[in-house]
Amino acid sequence: MSDRERLELEIQGMTCDSCVAHVVKALKGVKGVQVVEVPGWDSGRASVIAESTVDPAALAKAVEAAGYRARLRAREPLGEAPGEDGEGQDFDLMVIGGGSAGFAAAIKGAELGFKVALVEAGTIGGTCVNVGCVPSKALIRAMEHYHRAGPNRFRGVQTSRGRLSWPEIIAHKDELVAELRQAKYLDVLQSYPGITLIQGRARFTGSDQVEIDGLPYRPAKVVIATGARPWAPPIPGLAEAGYLDSTAALDLKELPQSMIVLGANAVGLELAQIYARAGTAVTVLELLPRIAPFEDEAISQALTGYLQALGLQIVSGFQTASVEKREGGYRLSGIREGIERTFEAEQLLVATGRRANTTGMGLELAEVQLGERGEILVDETLRTANPRIYAAGDVTGRDMFVYVAAYGGSLSAENALTGAGRVYDSSYIARVTFTDPQVASAGLTEAQARQEGYDVAVSTLPMEYVPRALAARDTRGLIKLVADSVSDRLLGAHILAPEAGEIIQVASLALRFGITVSQLRATMFPYMTNVEGIKLAALAFEKDIAKLSCCAG
């Protein structure tokens, strides 16, 4: 096979992710081109691996035909292309997926001194920065300010008539996403010369072989971190009618008059409240008996009341039977408590969970086993059934949080490359749902603790007993602690409060290091802080908080 060259091109005119796809397609259409890497539309560049006979002018012409401009910046010889046995492909670690877990794995590999390939088929950064945590929290914060300040005082997001300008809010969100993707992913990648970014789709062709857009590789170890995607249940008529998923809901350019949200876990509730605060009439439908169904029951019940007070219609225990698209909106029919009910709205958002991105990867050829929902099965060290292959993040179907994905990515890479055998432990992690008030929890619920056979002791503290909440004139919510009455060890903490996410980490540390309720009671917490509520809840196991003076322990 002919010698190869790497050609670095300057690309002008790219303004979005679709532009990247067009440029990549144009370059790959030139005969002799083998690999094309475009780090992102805002990078303004492309890296091409091609046979040395390829004329740079042909590359520029192809890009121009696609509507963009290209200029050669540099070229260097790479030598012979690898054969079918993967000769010359000396990556110690190949990480498939460029999201949180993938980046953490690649960085850990580079920090350990290994040569790493990071493979991404789409937009770098994965779910969190592009279509998950960052855009959703930006919209949540915008709507919190709008809700509290009022439509006539929320600068920057209203029209000349004083009404909310939804397109402007979406544009501000998009700017933040682009900034963070560049700063936290693309720029970070540049500081690790030991990581090679390969833009392309990976597929296993054997137990130790990977093919990326037709080129064979044989890395020593692999970490799969391809994440997950929104999933919709097989409801009759749903696929035909079409619907919004969480990604589309974060990019909706026009504010609907009404919306049905199907699913009342974290994603559904956060998006429901965003749109409700923006003025949309929102109905939330949940199959299970209560919203936030995996939280402690006391938290779910209290949150229901707060959301209803905001104007959301909450319907739990609803079995959707059919979906129909009609002129002007959607019609959902189903059963609740044996009675048929129907709901209509302009838009339909389906937020019923996520499924791992494992389809079409050839994992059966790699001897990687999958679970019932397509998730990759791993052991306690995140190793798959193939000892050369590990998996981390949402693709494993567990603990779908960006910070847990990063933890898993780092751990999997270290285990794969060094044989460290570190055990994945998520028993203490904090979970936060960014409704208002927020939900934050760690450890076992009361029901889970009883199911596991503990002699359970429970303390429930309304936020009206927390001095900071009183001073802020916002006493919504509660703190509930679950403990083992035999060992006095804290088993779980569940918080509903305006800043619950800022409080929970103390409980998470207590769970991780086996701190007892007595030790929490004996610890000094600063007065006039919300986290003081943890100590007050610990005191409430044995004292009547209403009879304590301020600062009294």
FIMAR-388205 format. One line per 4 residues: number of its first residue (from 1); for each residue x, y, z of C-alpha. Coordinates in Angstrom, 3 decimals, always signed. Example, Ala and Ser with C-alpha at 12.3 -4.5 7.8 and 13.67 -1.06 7.14 Angstrom:
BEGIN
1) +12.300 -4.500 +7.800 ~ +13.670 -1.060 +7.140
***
This chain:
BEGIN
1) +0.000 +0.000 +0.000 ~ +1.179 +3.564 -0.724 ~ +2.824 +5.781 +1.833 ~ +0.442 +8.028 +3.740
5) +0.418 +11.700 +4.721 ~ -1.331 +13.753 +7.362 ~ -2.681 +16.987 +5.933 ~ -3.832 +19.783 +8.234
9) -6.485 +22.020 +6.674 ~ -7.918 +25.361 +7.731 ~ -11.690 +25.284 +7.198 ~ -13.735 +28.474 +6.937
13) -17.498 +28.806 +7.010 ~ -18.495 +26.116 +9.531 ~ -21.180 +27.377 +11.929 ~ -22.776 +24.246 +13.428
17) -22.411 +20.494 +13.930 ~ -24.143 +19.831 +10.612 ~ -21.344 +21.765 +8.929 ~ -18.858 +19.331 +10.449
21) -20.761 +16.414 +8.962 ~ -20.805 +18.076 +5.528 ~ -17.074 +18.800 +5.587 ~ -16.223 +15.279 +6.761
25) -18.408 +13.756 +4.039 ~ -16.839 +15.955 +1.365 ~ -13.282 +15.098 +2.373 ~ -14.015 +11.386 +2.682
29) -15.383 +11.504 -0.847 ~ -11.935 +12.269 -2.267 ~ -10.261 +9.115 -3.545 ~ -7.326 +8.097 -1.378
33) -8.587 +9.757 +1.815 ~ -8.609 +7.293 +4.723 ~ -9.372 +9.208 +7.932 ~ -10.908 +12.642 +8.531
37) -10.873 +14.368 +11.928 ~ -12.791 +17.616 +12.573 ~ -12.631 +18.474 +16.320 ~ -15.727 +20.663 +16.076
41) -17.227 +23.364 +13.875 ~ -15.682 +26.118 +15.987 ~ -12.168 +24.629 +15.677 ~ -11.952 +25.818 +12.066
45) -9.749 +22.951 +11.041 ~ -9.651 +19.400 +9.736 ~ -6.986 +16.705 +9.871 ~ -6.853 +14.258 +6.977
49) -4.904 +11.019 +6.630 ~ -4.604 +10.110 +2.962 ~ -2.436 +8.350 +0.441 ~ +0.506 +10.513 -0.575
53) -0.848 +10.698 -4.118 ~ -3.819 +12.805 -2.980 ~ -3.571 +16.383 -4.255 ~ -4.351 +19.027 -1.568
57) -6.104 +21.002 -4.283 ~ -8.591 +18.136 -4.655 ~ -9.363 +18.361 -0.947 ~ -9.923 +22.102 -1.151
61) -12.142 +21.681 -4.200 ~ -14.281 +19.067 -2.426 ~ -14.759 +21.319 +0.597 ~ -15.655 +24.274 -1.610
65) -18.232 +22.148 -3.453 ~ -19.859 +21.505 -0.064 ~ -20.161 +25.265 +0.535 ~ -17.068 +25.954 +2.646
69) -13.458 +27.074 +2.115 ~ -10.283 +25.102 +2.804 ~ -6.588 +25.963 +2.860 ~ -3.633 +23.629 +3.432
73) -1.732 +24.514 +6.594 ~ +0.694 +21.609 +6.959 ~ +1.483 +18.121 +5.692 ~ +3.736 +15.368 +6.982
77) +4.522 +11.792 +5.956 ~ +3.145 +8.944 +8.101 ~ +4.672 +5.938 +6.373 ~ +2.893 +2.723 +5.453
81) -0.712 +2.123 +6.390 ~ -1.438 -0.735 +8.775 ~ -2.192 -4.158 +7.368 ~ -5.036 -6.395 +8.418
85) -3.049 -7.539 +11.427 ~ -3.012 -3.998 +12.764 ~ +0.758 -3.576 +12.422 ~ +1.727 -0.045 +13.313
89) -1.361 +0.558 +15.448 ~ +0.411 +0.811 +18.756 ~ -2.270 +2.453 +20.896 ~ -2.081 +1.189 +24.442
93) -5.687 +2.247 +25.003 ~ -8.533 +3.056 +22.664 ~ -11.427 +4.929 +24.229 ~ -14.632 +4.804 +22.197
97) -16.816 +7.800 +23.020 ~ -15.875 +11.434 +23.605 ~ -18.142 +12.340 +26.510 ~ -17.416 +12.636 +30.220
101) -16.499 +8.988 +30.789 ~ -14.458 +8.827 +27.598 ~ -12.512 +12.004 +28.325 ~ -11.776 +10.895 +31.883
105) -10.538 +7.524 +30.618 ~ -8.361 +9.088 +27.929 ~ -6.858 +11.637 +30.315 ~ -6.124 +8.976 +32.928
109) -4.394 +6.865 +30.294 ~ -2.286 +9.810 +29.145 ~ -1.408 +10.779 +32.731 ~ -0.211 +7.228 +33.318
113) +2.135 +7.595 +30.356 ~ +0.277 +5.468 +27.811 ~ -0.528 +6.212 +24.179 ~ -4.272 +6.776 +23.843
117) -6.735 +7.039 +20.970 ~ -10.030 +8.817 +21.640 ~ -12.695 +7.935 +19.079 ~ -15.817 +10.041 +18.607
121) -18.422 +9.614 +15.869 ~ -20.404 +12.776 +16.624 ~ -19.949 +16.015 +18.533 ~ -17.207 +15.988 +21.122
125) -18.343 +16.388 +24.725 ~ -21.108 +13.808 +24.919 ~ -24.525 +14.262 +26.524 ~ -23.759 +16.524 +29.477
129) -22.271 +19.569 +27.836 ~ -24.199 +19.332 +24.567 ~ -27.736 +18.125 +25.304 ~ -27.896 +17.363 +29.023
133) -26.681 +18.978 +32.219 ~ -25.304 +22.247 +30.868 ~ -28.171 +23.364 +28.596 ~ -30.890 +22.179 +30.977
137) -29.371 +23.928 +33.990 ~ -28.879 +27.097 +31.971 ~ -32.593 +27.130 +31.138 ~ -33.533 +26.241 +34.715
141) -31.535 +29.181 +36.068 ~ -32.967 +31.557 +33.468 ~ -36.520 +30.562 +34.379 ~ -35.783 +30.837 +38.102
145) -34.686 +34.450 +37.586 ~ -37.658 +35.179 +35.355 ~ -40.079 +33.593 +37.834 ~ -38.712 +35.544 +40.798
149) -38.079 +38.876 +39.109 ~ -41.236 +38.964 +37.019 ~ -41.578 +39.433 +33.274 ~ -41.028 +43.182 +33.370
153) -37.776 +43.058 +35.326 ~ -35.918 +40.114 +33.787 ~ -33.456 +41.915 +31.536 ~ -32.173 +40.339 +28.345
157) -34.964 +37.880 +27.664 ~ -38.098 +39.885 +26.911 ~ -39.439 +41.535 +23.794 ~ -40.232 +45.191 +23.488
161) -43.716 +44.372 +24.743 ~ -42.309 +42.999 +27.994 ~ -43.025 +39.365 +27.133 ~ -40.622 +36.477 +27.442
165) -38.392 +36.019 +24.386 ~ -37.920 +32.257 +24.303 ~ -35.693 +32.242 +21.165 ~ -33.311 +34.623 +22.916
169) -33.080 +32.357 +25.949 ~ -32.333 +29.376 +23.699 ~ -29.645 +31.414 +21.918 ~ -28.002 +32.297 +25.252
173) -28.069 +28.618 +26.193 ~ -26.437 +27.655 +22.903 ~ -23.666 +30.202 +23.451 ~ -22.879 +28.725 +26.857
177) -22.832 +25.181 +25.452 ~ -20.398 +26.190 +22.712 ~ -18.146 +27.992 +25.200 ~ -17.968 +25.074 +27.608
181) -17.517 +22.483 +24.871 ~ -14.526 +24.450 +23.624 ~ -13.056 +25.209 +27.063 ~ -13.680 +21.898 +28.816
185) -13.218 +19.442 +25.969 ~ -11.498 +20.726 +22.820 ~ -9.030 +23.014 +24.622 ~ -8.367 +20.392 +27.302
189) -7.615 +17.831 +24.617 ~ -4.922 +20.061 +23.169 ~ -3.010 +19.930 +26.456 ~ -2.604 +16.133 +26.252
193) -0.273 +15.291 +23.333 ~ -0.484 +11.619 +24.298 ~ -4.141 +11.531 +23.170 ~ -4.982 +11.176 +19.479
197) -8.513 +12.204 +18.526 ~ -10.026 +10.079 +15.751 ~ -13.293 +11.316 +14.288 ~ -15.187 +8.264 +13.093
201) -17.483 +5.393 +14.002 ~ -15.899 +2.398 +15.715 ~ -17.012 -1.182 +15.236 ~ -15.508 -4.378 +16.621
205) -14.520 -6.977 +14.052 ~ -13.076 -9.440 +16.558 ~ -12.153 -9.909 +20.183 ~ -9.126 -7.618 +19.810
209) -9.833 -5.748 +16.582 ~ -11.578 -2.445 +15.960 ~ -12.469 -0.917 +12.630 ~ -12.985 +2.832 +12.297
213) -14.543 +3.901 +9.009 ~ -12.916 +0.978 +7.242 ~ -9.453 +1.218 +8.823 ~ -8.335 -1.634 +11.127
217) -6.822 -1.083 +14.586 ~ -5.637 -3.473 +17.245 ~ -5.297 -1.538 +20.526 ~ -3.957 -3.310 +23.588
221) -6.996 -2.338 +25.693 ~ -10.332 -0.684 +25.019 ~ -12.742 +1.376 +27.142 ~ -16.252 +1.686 +25.704
225) -17.909 +4.939 +26.769 ~ -20.539 +5.522 +24.100 ~ -23.177 +6.803 +26.510 ~ -26.946 +6.508 +26.170
229) -29.824 +8.055 +24.256 ~ -33.437 +8.963 +25.091 ~ -35.816 +6.001 +24.976 ~ -39.557 +5.906 +24.355
233) -41.921 +3.063 +25.306 ~ -43.793 +1.132 +22.585 ~ -47.083 +2.997 +23.002 ~ -49.471 +2.515 +20.054
237) -49.338 +5.545 +17.770 ~ -46.384 +7.229 +19.497 ~ -43.771 +6.616 +16.814 ~ -46.183 +7.620 +14.057
241) -47.244 +10.805 +15.841 ~ -43.702 +11.939 +16.587 ~ -42.714 +13.682 +19.798 ~ -40.065 +15.723 +21.584
245) -37.322 +13.924 +23.452 ~ -35.168 +15.691 +26.053 ~ -32.686 +16.809 +23.386 ~ -35.346 +18.389 +21.181
249) -37.088 +19.983 +24.179 ~ -33.888 +21.849 +25.024 ~ -33.729 +23.257 +21.510 ~ -37.367 +24.148 +20.896
253) -37.344 +27.546 +19.213 ~ -40.981 +28.463 +19.875 ~ -42.681 +28.334 +23.248 ~ -45.795 +26.108 +23.105
257) -49.069 +27.090 +24.713 ~ -49.441 +23.635 +26.257 ~ -47.349 +20.516 +26.760 ~ -47.770 +16.961 +28.000
261) -44.693 +15.513 +29.709 ~ -44.686 +11.732 +29.751 ~ -42.429 +10.578 +32.591 ~ -41.871 +12.157 +36.009
265) -38.318 +11.296 +36.947 ~ -35.518 +13.892 +37.064 ~ -35.405 +14.862 +33.378 ~ -39.154 +15.053 +32.929
269) -39.706 +17.105 +36.080 ~ -36.909 +19.559 +35.347 ~ -38.146 +20.229 +31.818 ~ -41.765 +20.386 +32.958
273) -40.974 +23.122 +35.453 ~ -38.865 +25.057 +32.923 ~ -41.766 +25.266 +30.502 ~ -44.362 +25.880 +33.197
277) -42.396 +28.881 +34.461 ~ -42.093 +30.174 +30.912 ~ -45.900 +30.206 +30.660 ~ -46.711 +26.846 +29.075
281) -49.651 +24.886 +30.529 ~ -47.945 +21.612 +31.521 ~ -49.461 +18.236 +32.355 ~ -47.140 +15.567 +33.778
285) -48.175 +11.932 +33.319 ~ -46.404 +9.174 +35.267 ~ -46.982 +5.422 +35.041 ~ -45.818 +4.704 +38.609
289) -47.871 +5.666 +41.688 ~ -45.927 +8.880 +42.368 ~ -43.590 +11.367 +40.725 ~ -39.863 +11.170 +41.447
293) -40.644 +7.480 +42.025 ~ -37.133 +6.455 +43.041 ~ -36.827 +9.082 +45.771 ~ -38.019 +8.672 +49.342
297) -41.810 +8.772 +49.442 ~ -41.902 +11.799 +51.761 ~ -39.844 +13.774 +49.251 ~ -42.076 +12.773 +46.330
301) -45.253 +13.746 +48.139 ~ -43.955 +17.141 +49.208 ~ -42.552 +17.927 +45.741 ~ -45.915 +17.091 +44.175
305) -47.573 +19.781 +46.250 ~ -45.022 +22.438 +45.322 ~ -45.265 +21.698 +41.605 ~ -49.059 +21.723 +41.706
309) -48.944 +25.084 +43.465 ~ -46.899 +26.366 +40.529 ~ -49.696 +25.318 +38.197 ~ -48.510 +21.979 +36.860
313) -51.118 +19.260 +36.516 ~ -49.696 +16.055 +38.021 ~ -51.277 +12.719 +37.135 ~ -49.582 +9.597 +38.525
317) -50.573 +5.974 +38.050 ~ -51.531 +6.701 +34.442 ~ -51.184 +3.903 +31.853 ~ -50.968 +5.487 +28.403
321) -52.865 +3.372 +25.872 ~ -52.522 +5.407 +22.677 ~ -51.125 +8.575 +21.172 ~ -52.697 +10.444 +18.284
325) -51.398 +13.473 +16.384 ~ -54.164 +15.890 +15.518 ~ -54.250 +19.305 +13.945 ~ -52.819 +21.658 +16.507
329) -51.400 +19.051 +18.845 ~ -51.528 +15.632 +20.470 ~ -54.182 +13.507 +22.135 ~ -53.179 +10.878 +24.713
333) -55.626 +8.291 +25.967 ~ -55.148 +5.904 +28.855 ~ -56.364 +4.433 +32.121 ~ -56.026 +5.710 +35.690
337) -57.638 +3.813 +38.558 ~ -59.825 +1.921 +36.090 ~ -61.181 +5.068 +34.473 ~ -60.372 +6.087 +30.898
341) -58.938 +9.568 +30.588 ~ -57.659 +11.702 +27.724 ~ -55.254 +14.628 +27.622 ~ -54.536 +17.080 +24.824
345) -51.672 +19.527 +24.283 ~ -49.780 +21.357 +21.568 ~ -46.517 +19.527 +22.289 ~ -45.624 +16.112 +23.684
349) -42.351 +15.496 +25.537 ~ -41.393 +11.880 +26.218 ~ -38.961 +11.572 +29.132 ~ -39.273 +7.899 +30.030
353) -35.628 +6.972 +30.424 ~ -32.501 +6.250 +28.407 ~ -30.931 +3.240 +26.704 ~ -27.265 +2.455 +26.103
357) -25.681 +3.247 +22.736 ~ -24.497 -0.239 +21.782 ~ -26.368 -0.960 +18.550 ~ -24.232 -1.705 +15.501
361) -20.913 -1.842 +17.347 ~ -20.243 -5.529 +16.673 ~ -19.993 -6.233 +20.387 ~ -21.000 -9.850 +19.844
365) -17.813 -10.288 +17.795 ~ -15.838 -8.839 +20.697 ~ -17.454 -11.288 +23.145 ~ -18.938 -8.403 +25.134
369) -22.194 -9.335 +26.869 ~ -25.254 -7.090 +26.981 ~ -28.138 -6.826 +29.433 ~ -31.861 -6.830 +28.670
373) -31.861 -3.129 +27.811 ~ -28.754 -3.223 +25.654 ~ -26.422 -2.074 +28.424 ~ -22.894 -3.479 +28.640
377) -22.482 -5.884 +31.538 ~ -19.383 -5.276 +33.628 ~ -17.910 -6.614 +36.870 ~ -16.987 -4.571 +39.945
381) -13.841 -3.300 +38.197 ~ -15.833 -2.275 +35.073 ~ -14.327 -5.094 +33.017 ~ -16.547 -6.793 +30.449
385) -16.633 -10.518 +29.672 ~ -13.678 -9.793 +27.360 ~ -10.687 -9.086 +29.658 ~ -9.238 -6.649 +27.112
389) -12.371 -4.477 +27.086 ~ -13.812 -2.268 +29.840 ~ -16.878 -0.008 +29.834 ~ -17.807 +3.110 +31.786
393) -20.551 +5.699 +32.038 ~ -24.147 +5.553 +30.828 ~ -23.420 +2.690 +28.419 ~ -23.316 +0.389 +31.461
397) -26.914 +1.347 +32.315 ~ -26.098 +2.392 +35.882 ~ -25.774 +5.671 +37.777 ~ -26.402 +8.003 +34.834
401) -24.739 +11.113 +36.237 ~ -21.898 +12.971 +34.546 ~ -19.663 +12.987 +37.629 ~ -20.160 +9.252 +38.131
405) -19.343 +8.687 +34.460 ~ -16.074 +10.594 +34.893 ~ -15.254 +8.544 +37.983 ~ -15.977 +5.325 +36.098
409) -13.969 +6.414 +33.081 ~ -10.870 +7.129 +35.132 ~ -11.230 +3.934 +37.136 ~ -11.756 +1.752 +34.071
413) -8.703 +3.136 +32.283 ~ -6.475 +2.632 +35.319 ~ -7.731 -0.918 +35.782 ~ -7.346 -1.731 +32.088
417) -3.817 -0.359 +31.783 ~ -2.282 -1.223 +35.153 ~ -4.359 -4.113 +36.507 ~ -5.027 -2.061 +39.647
421) -8.307 -3.881 +40.291 ~ -9.976 -0.839 +41.822 ~ -13.616 -1.496 +42.693 ~ -16.404 +0.751 +41.410
425) -18.331 +2.084 +44.412 ~ -21.384 +4.286 +43.948 ~ -23.071 +3.533 +47.261 ~ -22.475 +7.026 +48.633
429) -22.945 +9.215 +45.545 ~ -25.277 +12.171 +45.761 ~ -28.155 +12.504 +43.302 ~ -29.682 +15.891 +42.518
433) -32.843 +16.799 +40.635 ~ -32.819 +20.508 +39.784 ~ -36.452 +21.315 +40.272 ~ -37.322 +24.222 +42.560
437) -37.183 +23.219 +45.334 ~ -34.372 +20.835 +44.485 ~ -34.278 +17.166 +45.389 ~ -30.978 +15.747 +46.643
441) -30.380 +12.308 +48.081 ~ -27.662 +9.812 +48.921 ~ -27.768 +6.294 +50.286 ~ -30.860 +4.263 +51.127
445) -34.448 +5.440 +51.370 ~ -36.439 +4.400 +54.429 ~ -38.185 +1.686 +52.422 ~ -34.910 +0.343 +51.008
449) -33.296 +0.249 +54.453 ~ -36.200 -1.749 +55.869 ~ -36.089 -4.130 +52.910 ~ -32.405 -4.759 +53.606
453) -33.222 -5.737 +57.182 ~ -31.890 -2.765 +59.122 ~ -33.410 -1.705 +62.439 ~ -34.351 +1.674 +61.015
457) -34.493 +5.000 +62.811 ~ -35.830 +8.042 +60.954 ~ -35.595 +11.783 +61.535 ~ -37.645 +14.256 +59.486
461) -36.943 +17.973 +59.828 ~ -39.134 +20.543 +58.056 ~ -37.029 +23.375 +56.603 ~ -39.035 +25.817 +58.740
465) -36.759 +24.790 +61.625 ~ -33.591 +25.816 +59.746 ~ -32.673 +29.428 +60.676 ~ -31.226 +30.178 +57.247
469) -34.481 +29.166 +55.571 ~ -36.433 +31.387 +57.976 ~ -34.154 +34.344 +57.254 ~ -34.509 +33.773 +53.510
473) -38.321 +33.655 +53.854 ~ -38.317 +30.352 +52.007 ~ -39.064 +27.368 +54.220 ~ -40.161 +24.949 +51.511
477) -39.037 +21.379 +51.929 ~ -37.613 +18.989 +54.478 ~ -34.562 +16.970 +55.453 ~ -34.993 +13.278 +56.176
481) -32.218 +11.129 +57.625 ~ -32.312 +7.332 +57.744 ~ -30.059 +5.534 +60.221 ~ -29.342 +2.079 +61.632
485) -30.473 +2.243 +65.271 ~ -28.128 -0.620 +66.205 ~ -24.851 +0.803 +64.891 ~ -25.984 +4.460 +64.827
489) -24.552 +4.629 +61.294 ~ -26.163 +6.952 +58.772 ~ -27.796 +4.952 +55.957 ~ -29.354 +7.660 +53.826
493) -30.156 +11.339 +53.508 ~ -33.010 +12.867 +51.515 ~ -33.461 +16.599 +51.088 ~ -36.088 +18.787 +49.464
497) -35.034 +22.435 +49.632 ~ -34.257 +25.391 +47.360 ~ -30.526 +24.584 +47.533 ~ -30.654 +20.889 +48.393
501) -27.778 +20.156 +46.018 ~ -25.497 +22.380 +48.103 ~ -26.432 +20.550 +51.328 ~ -26.241 +16.883 +50.373
505) -22.465 +16.482 +50.093 ~ -22.009 +16.469 +53.880 ~ -24.310 +13.449 +54.054 ~ -22.500 +11.827 +51.124
509) -19.194 +12.097 +52.981 ~ -20.807 +10.712 +56.125 ~ -22.040 +7.709 +54.155 ~ -18.696 +7.108 +52.478
513) -16.681 +7.172 +55.686 ~ -19.180 +5.518 +58.011 ~ -19.859 +8.571 +60.176 ~ -22.524 +7.990 +62.798
517) -25.484 +10.129 +63.733 ~ -23.840 +10.830 +67.105 ~ -20.748 +12.128 +65.328 ~ -22.880 +14.395 +63.151
521) -24.582 +15.743 +66.271 ~ -21.205 +16.411 +67.874 ~ -19.871 +18.279 +64.828 ~ -20.074 +22.063 +64.698
525) -21.942 +23.453 +61.683 ~ -21.864 +27.178 +60.850 ~ -24.959 +29.071 +61.913 ~ -27.210 +30.644 +59.296
529) -26.323 +28.127 +56.626 ~ -28.693 +25.638 +55.026 ~ -26.273 +22.785 +55.690 ~ -26.874 +23.360 +59.403
533) -30.099 +21.505 +58.715 ~ -28.105 +18.252 +58.602 ~ -27.037 +18.726 +62.220 ~ -30.539 +19.764 +63.272
537) -31.955 +16.655 +61.614 ~ -29.374 +14.568 +63.465 ~ -30.409 +16.221 +66.734 ~ -34.045 +15.505 +65.912
541) -33.438 +11.767 +66.375 ~ -33.462 +12.393 +70.123 ~ -34.629 +15.989 +70.731 ~ -37.590 +18.212 +69.934
545) -36.059 +20.846 +67.647 ~ -38.903 +23.247 +68.365 ~ -37.646 +23.486 +71.965 ~ -34.031 +24.334 +71.064
549) -32.732 +27.879 +70.966 ~ -30.654 +29.144 +68.048 ~ -27.221 +27.489 +67.852 ~ -28.152 +25.099 +70.675
553) -26.842 +21.534 +70.437
***
